Amino acid sequence: MEVNPLIIVAIVLLMAYTFFYTPVGQIRNFLVLSVLFIIGVTLVLAVSEMPLFGSAEAPAYNNVALFYIEETVPQTGAINAVAAIITDFRSFDTLGEATVLFTAVAAALANLGALGNKE
């Protein structure tokens, strides 16, 4: 079951309207419970569509893992297959992860520096 992105947008807009624009009272409580019920039903439907654990039809058991296992050493010449996958096949992904980590550290250091200089 694929969820249409418009449905997600409608749920988010309904939540925003419910939480910010309805007056406090019985109506707001009813709307909040209704939105939570809709989210709960959506989550239950999403989980019911998931493949069973260990199922051969699961997306985890596709041809990519088999390709990595069979072709890493011949194509890269590396002894360590994990390092070859990270640096050769998934280098842009690794670069993106390193960029996110660097940005997080820079933001943390900037905030700590800003907190330390209260002159």
N, C-alpha and C positions, 0 to 999 in steps of 0.2 A: 504494500500500500504506500504510494507516494503521496506526500502531503504537499498540496499546492502552496507556494509561497504567499499567495494572496490570503489564504486562510490564516497563516501565521501573522501577517500584517493586521488582519481584521481582529484577531485575538489580542494582539498587543494594543491596538487602538481602543478596543473595548475595555481592556484592563486600565489603560491610562484614563479613559473617561470615568470608569468606575471609581478609581482611587482619588482622582483630583477634582472632579466636577460634580459629584453627587453629594447632596447634603448628608450630614451625619444623622443616622437614625435607622429605622427599619428598612427603608428602601435601599440604603447603601449596604447594609448587612446582607440583604437578599441578593443584590448585584454581585457583591464580593463572593458569596458562596456559589452563585451561578458560574462566575468566571473560574473559580477554583474547581468546580465540578467539570467544566468543559476541559480544563487543562488536564485533570485527572483521567478523564475518558480518553483524551488524545494520547496520553502517555501509555495507558493500558493497551490501546489499539496498536501503538508503535511497538511495544514490547511483544505483543502477540504475533506480530509479523516477523520477528527476528528468527533466524534459524536456530535449531537446537544446538546445544553445546556439543562439539565434536562432530557435527554433521558434515558430510562431504560437500554439501552445497553451500557451506559457509564461505563468505568472501575471503576468509583467512587461508583457505585451501585453494589458491588459484595458481596460475602458471608463473607468477612473478617469483615466488620463493624457489620454485624448481629451477628457474633460469639463473637466479643468483647462485644456487648451490652448484649447478653444472658449469656455468660459464665464468665464474669469478677468477679462478686461477688461470685458465687459458687466455682470457682477454686482458687481465691486468698483470699477470706474472707475479702477483703478491703471494707471500706465504700465508699471511693472516687474512682470512676471508672476510672477517668482520671489518677490519680496518680498510680493506679494499672496497667493500660496499659503501662504507661511510665516505671515503675520500674520492672514489672514482665514480661510482654509479649515482650516489646521492650527494654530490658535492654542493650543489646549489641549496639543497635543503639544509645541509650542515652549515653553510654560510649564513642562511637565514636564521637558524637557531643561535649561532654565535652572535649575530647582530642583535637579536632580541635580548640575549643575556648581557651583552655589553651595554645596551641601552638601559636595562634594568639596574645594573651596577652604577652607571653614570647618574641615573636619576636618584638612586639611594644616596650616593655620595654627595650629590648636589643638595639634597634635602638635609642630610646630616651636617653639611657645611653651613647651610643656612640656619639650622637650629643652634649651631655652636657659636655663631657670630651675632650675639644679641647686644651689641654695643649701642 
